[in-house]
Amino acid sequence: MKEAIDCSGGGDVVGAERERVEQVAAGVLALRLLEERLRQWGEQKSAQIVADLRVKEQADELTLAFCGHFSAGKSSMINKLCGKAVLPSGPVPTSANIVSIRSGAPQVLLHPVDGSSGGNPGVIKTTPDRLQDYCRQGTEYSAIEVWEDVPVLGEHGVLMDTPGVDSTDEGHQAATRSALHLADAVFYVMDYNHVQSENNLAFAKSLSDWGKPLYLIINQIDKHREQEIPLEEYRQQVESALREWGIHSAGLLFTSLKVEGHPLNQWKDLLALISGLLEQRQELLEYSLSRSIHHTADAVLADYREEQQEERAALLEEAGGAAAEAVEAELLATSQEESSLDALPEEARMDLRSRLDALLGNTNLMPADLRDAAGAYIESLQPGFRRGLLFTAAKREKEQGARLLHWHSLQQREITAQLEWHTLQLVREWAEGLELWQEEAEPLLKQAFPAVSQQWLADQVKPGTGASGEALLNFCRTLAAEIKAQFRRAVLAFGEPLLDALPPLVEERRAELTRRRAALQRQAQALAALAALDRAAAARADALAALLPPRRTLTPGAARGAAPGGWRA
């Protein structure tokens, strides 16, 4: 029965290993496709990162990157982890390139600055005896791989030393940043006295933003003086600064390389943490690869947007903050107005007629009291009209004059109130809409209105005109129509000289519309170009998304490894 159990367990192991190999093969293929696409886009640096990640996925190694200021003791700490002086160390900047340390038969591989990883023919194989010199020759070698007997790393661990983050060499700083895509966990080593310096916090923030497990190591804890500041207060100050900067760490440890037996030294906790991380290697590797791939993709998209920025800024300035729909609508309105300019004089003439007809059609010039006054005058013209016994011809003529005067005053009242004022406003509004109105036109229009005199009214009464009933109503309607017709003719005649000034204004407006249309077309073209940039960026994002693996997350506690409770996250 025991053999059966062993056999079954062996089968599970083989099956799990086969599944892992298949997953790695699928991952490598996906990375190759992503690398090819990036090279097609001319993203050579990002493509090289993906190529490095492809090699990393096949290697099945957990890389622990150490970063820090040169004076913080980073290289010395790596040497202590290795159990021997593998790296140069001292009070001045030492390692000038990326150094990766593995456990194995002693050897060194040098990657010249024009070479690359992954078995490139340019790689130089040598022995460790001159390693410290090679580490200082950052201009000649971009990366160095070292194999030494380092038990803490086991078969699958890699210690990565990066140039000091305070190096004045931009190449060193760039190398440190670029190396992080290969790191599965990052240890940031800080001097006890400079933890809260802006440089330290800023770099720790950049490490935190990668989203990979970040461990903050405060080295030289032997400098701590409990009588000056209690340790718990010091820790709280550090953690408060980390929170203010938005730095998320997986752990905070205190170490001392000088005083191994110092009561605050957590060196053993660091060793236990590294051991625990190696035990969680598979999950950490999958998570780290996912973070690096997505971080690289995000950087590609950000760089693509940055490349567009200058062009985008110029286009935004040309667009003037307008929306595409508004510009298109204004272009259409401008084109329609341009098309209507030739017909504008006749349309304006017809518009005046239409407005005037509507006004005259709604004007009542013959209210009841005016009709009565007109009937009274007509009555006084009838043969045999008399008032009283002694009604002489002179009295008759005087009565007719009084009645005509009364009728005329009422008629003038209605003309002034119902026609002249409303007609003046109508013509004014019409001309202002065409930009033809001048203030001196108002008295001229008033002079053009027909004069309805007493004599003119008297002349409208023909022999036999009835003084009452239907006959009087017909007479008043005819009289009102004639008065309105005279006003209509006068207003239309007055409008013609105004319309004569329209053609030059039309041409001026046409030129204005032409300029406006050209400006709108430039805006439309800028907006179209902006939309094309957005589509290109979106297409690139979609193309990348189709090639990217799902974003992975770490299970609770995975980043803590098997560390004991003597350290804090």
Secondary structure, 3 states (H helix, E strand, C coil): CHHHHHHHHHHHHHHHHHHHHHHHHHHHHHHHHHHHHHHHCCCHHHHHHHHHHHHHHHHCCEEEEEEECHHHCHHHHHHHHHCCCCCCCCCCCCCCCEEEEEECCCEEEEEECCCCCCCCCCCEEECHHHHHHHHHCCCCEEEEEEEECCHHHCCCEEEEECCCCCCCCHHHHHHHHHHHHHCCEEEEEEEHHHCCCHHHHHHHHHHHHCCCCEEEEEECHHHCCCCCCCHHHHHHHHHHHHHHCCCCCCEEEECCCCCCCCCCCCHHHHHHHHHHHHHCHHHHHHHHHHHHHHHHHHHHHHHHHHHHHHHHHHHHHHHCCCCHHHHHHHHHHHHHHHHHCCCHHHHHHHHHHHHHHHHHHCCCCCCHHHHHHHHHHHHHCCCCCCCCCCCCHHHHHHHHHHHHHHHHHHHHHHHHHHHHHHHHHHHHHHHHHCCCCCCCHHHHHHHHCCCCCHHHHHHHCCCCCCCCHHHHHHHHHHHHHHHHHHHHHHHHHHHHHHHHCHHHHHHHHHHHHHHHHHHHHHHHHHHHHHHHHHHHHHHHHHHHHHHCCCCCCCCCCHHHCCCCCCCEC
